[in-house]
Amino acid sequence: MGDIWNSIADFFSRETAVSYLQAALMVIGGLVIGRIVSGLIGRLLKHAAQHQVLIFKRFAFYIILGIFVASALVEIGFDVRVLLGTAGILTVAIGFASQTSASNFISGLFLLGENPFSVGDVIRIGTTTGEVLSVDLLSVKLRTFDNLFVRVPNEQLIKTEITNLTRFPIRRIDLQLSIAYKDDMRKAIDVLSGVAAANKLCLNEPEPLFIFQSFGDSGLQFQYSVWAKRENFLDLRNSIQIEIKEAFDREGIEIPFPHRTLYVGTATDPFPVRVVEAMPDDR
């Protein structure tokens, strides 16, 4: 029993207590200095992309904190050579056990250099579309429009086509339209031009674009494209289609729908069609 108390007393001797206190102060100092340095890096890189700033800030913080933690361990008696040897063994073991993470890390460095998108951009990856919340060294976090959280590994991003929907300040809206064969296409173009000119969200430059596509089964198929500022894209997409429908109705331009004709052979007479008035109620 006396040996136990002696061990406890030796552990809490003055020199040991001072060493542990200094080690704790080193760790706290590492936290403080790491935050200060990361904040300075954020101010120095204020013109860089937001995700690049976040990655550099985190990298600097953890490097500084790691140096102070290692110094604290040395202060309380750990051998540096043992620490380095242990770190080397752990690095090799982790490298073999986490090849996927290493691939994601390297892919994250490529994304950092290429900079195809930034925090706040809206991107489409495969069938997933959402706002970029963060770009980390292992993955990218998205928030979809129905408020779901999606994590995409960086390795997948390197191998997949990425569409950045908000990279440029303006976007084009392509409207697939058709009119009946009996209607005048030049008149339809004039009506569409008037609708685009009257809509305040539609840009005059670049000017609207008309592309004839085909003689369809039920009508003349064409594309009418207008430009909008990025932030007005959805509002213009919804409003201009309502205005086109109203303008076509007002000008008597028919938007056709599929027609079907029943035919049962050359020797068969056409089916007779009669309009029968409603019969009075027998009761």
N, C-alpha and C positions, 0 to 999 in steps of 0.2 A: 504493500500500500504506500509505503514511503517513497518507493521508486517512482510510482505514478505521480505523486505530488511533486517530486523533484523534476520529473520530466515536464510537467505543466509549468512549474516555476521557471525552468530553463527556457521553455518555449516563449513565455511572456517576459523574458528578461529585458532589460532596458535596450540593449543593442538590437535585439530581435524586433521589439516593438517599434523602434525608430525605423528599422529597415522596412517593416510592413507599412508604416505610416508614409514613408517616402515613396514606396511603390504605389500606394493608393493615390498619393498626390500626383505621381507621374501619369497614372491612368486618367485622372480627372483633368490634368493639364493637357494630355493628348486629345481628350474630347473637346476641350475649349479651343485649343489651337487648331484642331482639325476643322471645327465649325468656322473659325475666323478665316482660315485659308480658303475653305470652300466658298465662303461669302465673297472674298476678294476675287476669286476666280470667276464667280458669277458676274461681278461688276466689270471685270476686264473683258469678258466674253459676251457682253450684253448685246453685241450686234450679231453673234452667231445664232444658229438654230437652237431652239429651246431644249430639244432632246440632247444635243451635243453638250450644252452647258450642264445639264443634269448629270450626264455621264462623267464629265471631267470633275465636277464637284464631288460626286460620290467616290471616284477613284482617288482624288487627293485626300479626302477625309479618311478613308480606310487605310491608305498608305501611312499617313501620319499617325493614326491611332495604332496601327500595327507596330510601328517603330517604338512608340512610347510603351506599349504593352510588353514588347520584348525587353526594353530597358528595365521595366518594373520587375520582370521575372529574374533578370540578372541581379537586380538589387536585393532580392530576397533569397539569393543563393543558387539559382539555377545556372548550370554550366552552359555557356553559349554554344560550345561545340555539340553538346547533347541536344540543344534546341535546334541547331542547324541540321544535325543528323536526323532528328525526329521529323523536322519539317520536310527534309528530302524524301524520307520514306513515305510520309503521308502524301506528298505530292505525287510520287510514283503510283501509290495505291489508288489515290483519287483519280489520277489520270486514266488508269485502266478501268476503274469502276464507272467513270462518267465520260465516256467517249462522246455521247450525245450532247452533253453539256459543253464539252470542249468545241464540238462542231458548231453549236449555237453561239458560243462566245466568239469564235473566229468569224462566223457570219455576221454577228453584231458589229464587229470592227469594219467589215466591208460595208455594211449599211451606214455606219457612222461616216465613212469616207465618201460614199456615193450620195447620201442625203436625198433619197427619193421622196421623203415626206417628213413633216415635223409634227410636234405636239399641237393638237388643235385641228389638223387637217382631217378631211373626210376621205377615206380610202376604201377601195373594194378589192378584196382578196378572195378569189373564187366566187362563192355565193354569199360571202359575208361582207356587209358594208357597215361602216361605223366610224366614229370619231376617235382619233388617236389620243389616248390618255397619257401614255408614257412609252418611251423607247429605251429599253434596258439592254444590257449586254447579252442576255439570254433570250429575251422575248419582247414582243410588243403587245401592249394592252389596248383593247378597243372597247368602246361603248356603242352598241348598235342603236338604231332609231327607236326600237321598242324597249330600250333601257336594259339590255343584257350586257354582261361583262364577258369579253372574249379574250383569251390569251393565245397568241400565235407565236410559235417558236421561230427564232430568227432563221434557222436552217430552211424552214418551209418558205419563208419570204424570199430567200435567195433563189429558190427553185421555181417560184410561182410568179405569174404575171400580176403586177400591182397596178391598179388604176387610181390615180390621185384626182379626186373630183373637185378639189378646191385649190389646186396649185396655181391656176391662172385666174385673173380678175374677172373674166367674162366667160360665159358658156353659151352654146347653141342648143336651141330646142328644135328637134325635128318632128314635125307633125305629118302623119301619114293620112292623107285625105283622098276622097273620090267624089266625083259628081256624075250625074246621069248623062247618058250619051246625047240626050236632047238639048242639054244646056250648053251655053256658049262659054268655052274655057277662058277666053280673053276677059269676059265679064267677071268670071270667078276670080281671075288674077287681080283685077281692079278692086273687087270687093275685099279680097284678102289684104291688099296693100292699104286700103282705107282702114281696116281693122287694126293692122300693125301701127299705122301712123297715129291712130286715136289712143292707143294703149301707152300710157306714160312709162310703163316698165320696159317697153320694147326699145332697143337701141336703134338709132338711125345709122350708126356706123359701127360695125359692118352692117350693110343694108340687108333686108330680108332676101331669101334665096328661094327661087321656084325651080323644081326639077320634075319634069314629066317622067313617069316610070313605065306605064304600060297601059294597054287597052284591056281592062279587066273583064271578068265574066259579067259583072253587073254595072260597071261604069268605068270612067276614066280615072286611073290611079296616078297620083302625083304626091310629091313631098313639098311642104312649105316650111322653111326654116327661118327662125328669128333668133336674135341674140339678146341676152340679158346679163346684167351684172350678177356675179356669183351669188350674192345674198338675196337677189330677187328671182332666182331661177324657179323655185316651186310656185311662187305667187303668179308669175307670168305663165307658167305651164298650165295652171288651172284656169286663170282668168281668160286667156286668149282663146281657149277652146270653146268656152261658153259664148264669147263674143262672136266667134266664127259661126257657130250654130245659129245664133240670133240674126246675124247679118245674112246668112244664106236663106233663112226663112223669110226675112223681110224682102229680099230681092227675088224670091221665087226660085232659088237654085236648090235642086233636089239632091240630097245625100242618099245614094241608092243603097238598097239592101239586096241580098241574094234572091234571085227568082228561079223557080223550078217549074218545068213543063212536063206533064205526064205524057208518055208516048209508048204505045204497045205494038207498033208494027205498021207496015205500009197498007195492009189490007184491012185495017181496023178504022172504023169511022171515029171521028172525034167524040169525046164524051160530051153529052148534052148537059148544059148548065142552065138551070131555071131559078129565078128568084121567086120564092113562095112567100106570100104574106102570112103573117101570124094568124092562126085560126082562133076564132073566139072561144072563150072558155065554155065547155058544155054545161057547166053548172050554172 
